[in-house]
Amino acid sequence: MFKSKLPNLGTTIFTTMSALAAEHGALNLSQGFPNFAADPELLRLLGEYSTHGFNQYAPMTGVRELREQLSLKTKKLYGAHYDSETEVTISSGATEAIFAAIAATVSAGDEVIVFEPAYDSYLPAIDLCGGIPVYITLHYPDFQIDWDLVKSKISPKTKMIIVNTPHNPTGSVFSENDINELAKIVADRDIYLVGDEVYEHIIFDGLSHQSLCTNSALKEKSFICGSFGKTFHITGWKIGYCFAPKELSVEFRKIHQYLTFSTFTPAQYALAKYLENENNYLSIPSFYQRKRDVFLESIAGSRFEFIPSKGSFFQNVSYANITDANDAEYAIQLTKTIGVASIPTSVFYHQKLDQKVLRFCFAKDDETLQKAGEILSKL
Ligand SMILES: Cc1ncc(COP(=O)(O)O)c(C=O)c1O
């Protein structure tokens, strides 16, 4: 009999909930993807490059112009220098970058600190490398990290810490203090970091994104993974990237080279051109803050409780005032009975911690958000 290397993995909840939403004609606020179009200018650029012959393999490390634009942007926004030739790599979405970073670093028996709730791609990658996840549980409503607890979990076997800011599914973000505490913990230790920063431009209320690269000591140990899919409403293009110091990038590229080798060429040229206009990314925070507010206003009179999301395109709400049903059952019930799909946050915990909290994705057109809010307010 075939022996599975990941015996406990099945279909993701995102696939399940999206399928259920389609089956019941529900408004789909479950899976994290925008239901509106990307900027016509970006689409035009994609067409232009694909019709003008940019259709063969891109370089393994990514198209030079795109690496250069990313390097410039990161310098401008965070004051961090990455050499575009040796320290920036274009990947097939952030998912590939995260996998390659983990695979390049973690060996059998190494411990990896994972904060839960956690995005679902981290654990299978750790598992496949023979790594041992060491969980730190974050709790509703603010999901703050207790750095003393993190310190107590560090062992001689700790090889990696995975952090995600702005955070999926909670909408929390790192503060400068979080960055400083993390830097203290990894100082003088052989511990590396994955910074999952795919929502770097989706941050609200004037907060600034605290990238791991803002701290020079963290920068030296970090694989910072990003995603154009999230920033420019093109999740289907699957173009991401990884910033890492040269020594780490060399190892990262060894994995990337045989995982995908290279990534969709015309899109890389289109994105490089599009990034030349900084307004294209500087306008993203206010664009999504407005969407968050449309959703929050639409559920303001409901019995749900919430703290406004600080970043990402997700809003967590507690339904403890409405029912004591289990969150997975409740999410399914709402999809079937009132036609609004969400994600139960217990799925982001390995022990399926049920805090009576649902995650709604507000990367949707206003009409969908308002309609969903109207229905949810009747509960
Ligand atoms: C926290 C987080 N990291 C990584 C990804 C994956 O990004 P990509 O679609 O670029 O692979 C997602 C997508 O949902 C995400 O939410």
The ligand as an ORCA input file, in Angstrom:
! r2SCAN-3c Opt
* xyz 0 1
  C      -0.548     34.536      5.037
  C      -0.427     34.058      3.637
  N       0.772     33.668      3.189
  C       0.944     33.222      1.931
  C      -0.116     33.146      1.049
  C       0.117     32.620     -0.327
  O       0.342     33.613     -1.263
  P       0.416     33.252     -2.844
  O      -0.971     33.211     -3.347
  O       1.231     34.355     -3.421
  O       1.091     31.937     -2.945
  C      -1.394     33.517      1.491
  C      -2.552     33.376      0.583
  O      -3.676     33.271      1.012
  C      -1.544     34.006      2.805
  O      -2.741     34.401      3.265
*
